[in-house]
Amino acid sequence: MPLLFAVLVALLPQPDGLQSQLIFPLQRLHNHASCVVQCPNGDLLCCWYRGSGEREADDVRIMGARLHAGSQRWSAPFVMADTAGFPDTNPCMIIDPGGRLHLFWNIILDHHWEHALLQQEWSDDYQQRSGPPKWQWQQNVLTRPGPRFQAAVAAHLDAQWAPYRAAADARDKARIDTYLAEHHAMAGNMLSRRLGWMGRAHPFVANRKRLIVPLYSDGFDFSMMAISDDWGLTWHNSEPLVGPGGVQPAIAERKDGTLVAFMRDNGPPPQRIQMSESKDDGETWTLPRDISLPNPGSGLDVVVLKSGRWLLVGNDTQESRRRLAVWVSDDEGRTWPVMRHIENDTRATGAGSYSYPSIIQERDGQIDVTYSYAPGIDQATGKPAGESIKHVRLTEAWLLQKHEP
């Protein structure tokens, strides 16, 4: 792919109506894990992290850019958060019902995901023409999983792994037994269960009164919710969503108030999106289970449209990130009969990576997806083509006009 492609910044109409652009030209630096919101004035605000690596690179910081309402050109990127000497990763944002912008991200304390510390900033002054929001508040979001966390791990971890252990050979049985013993010990250690909880997908507002930040742990390989009933001043934790590798949850709400979390699959095969439900505003959750959609161990996101349809965006493979798909559900996430690709890299060698999507619906009905964009090898030079964050704008009609196999 020629590097000239990197300078395209205007929205480019595709033959079937989908529009796309790079938020900034391709870079050699790592640009990953975006999140997008629409501001009250109609602007889009996107954040992501950028640096020379991920958890082991101390120059990683949280970046942002704006797309002003009516504009076709994203602003130059600006710094949203930068903790000197530490990697800042996995940002996510939400604008609460009172109009306040919340930014969450993770400081990696010692170059291990298991020792992340969740951060929060908020702003009531974030709709300026240029530059970052003016932050009025920053604090650590401290997680305190207590006795019910230990009880849930004791009650469910072995049972959740039992089918995989039963099908394993002797060597893998021994590995699973070691894994389980280590995780039970971690659950009993106060520091181990308090550190390492990270955000990824959009935070969620339940019943317009409760702020929920979906969290996951690379140490435990499962998820948990941070819950605030005072819009971020104080926090408590849900029971954990104990399962084999269900991480990075994204939440949608059914009409009856049931919350549904869809999760990346970091566990054993088959690689499938995992799902869990809550009927008490996120306090407790059903045991995660596989649904029919594939997942290669990569982030996903979900949104409920004004029409009532649900959209789920993620990689529709079990082994790579070369395709990025949007699935459509007419029954509140129970089945997903319609799917369309927004990326489909069919190259036999040198295929790109398109991952970690964030999805919203604008007030005018348009749908926005931002995601990590690494188009593979530049065929002209034989070198990596670089990385960016890509923005795709599409309509519900486009999604429904064609179903791909």
Secondary structure, 3 states (H helix, E strand, C coil): CCHHHHHCCCCEECCCCCEEEECCCCECCEEEEEEEEECCCCCEEEEEEEECCCCCCCCCEEEEEEECCCCCCCCCCEEEECCCCCCEEEEEEEECCCCCEEEEEEEECCCCHHHEEEEEEEECECCCCCCCCECCEEEECCCCCCHHHHHHHHHHHHHHHHHHHHHCCHHHHHHHHHHHHHHHHHHCCHHHHHCCEEECCCCEEECCCEEEEEEEECCCCEEEEEEECCCCCCCEECCCECCCCEEEEEEEECCCCCEEEEEEECCCCCCEEEEEEECCCCCCCCCCEEEEEECCCCCCEEEECCCCCEEEEECCCCCCCCEEEEEEECCCCCCCCEEEEEEECCCCCCCCEEEEEEEEECCCCCEEEEEEEECCECCCCCCECCEEEEEEEECHHHHHCCCCC
